[in-house]
Amino acid sequence: MNRRSFFLSAAALALTATAATAQAMTVTIDEVRDVFGQRDMVMRKEAQKALKGEGYYHGKIDGAWGPGTADAYRQLMASDRYKRNASRWTWAHKVQVIETVFFLNSDAYL
């Protein structure tokens, strides 16, 4: 193996390991709740409206975290669309959590 092949192989391995690590970092409902709660009322209501528009949320649009919002995020995170897109995320875990909260308000799921 020559030096160039070695470095190319090492780079490919590093990229594969980084993608696998990012995919392995599962976003939890507790992390989603924490980020949801850190946003202002307008942003929380927008997130609930998006969840409701997709049929995940059935409660009042009040910007409050409760059992309905938690269940809506669980359903979203279990959806094929979310799994298909979240598996490609390769950035920091905190960003993945934020993207989960606003998944339906972005173009990430298209």
Secondary structure, DSSP 8 states (H G I E B T S, - for coil): --HHHHHHHHHHHHHHHHHHHHHH----HHHHHHHHHHS-HHHHHHHHHHHHHTTS--S---S---HHHHHHHHHHHHSHHHHHHHTT--S-HHHHHHHHHTGGGSSTT-
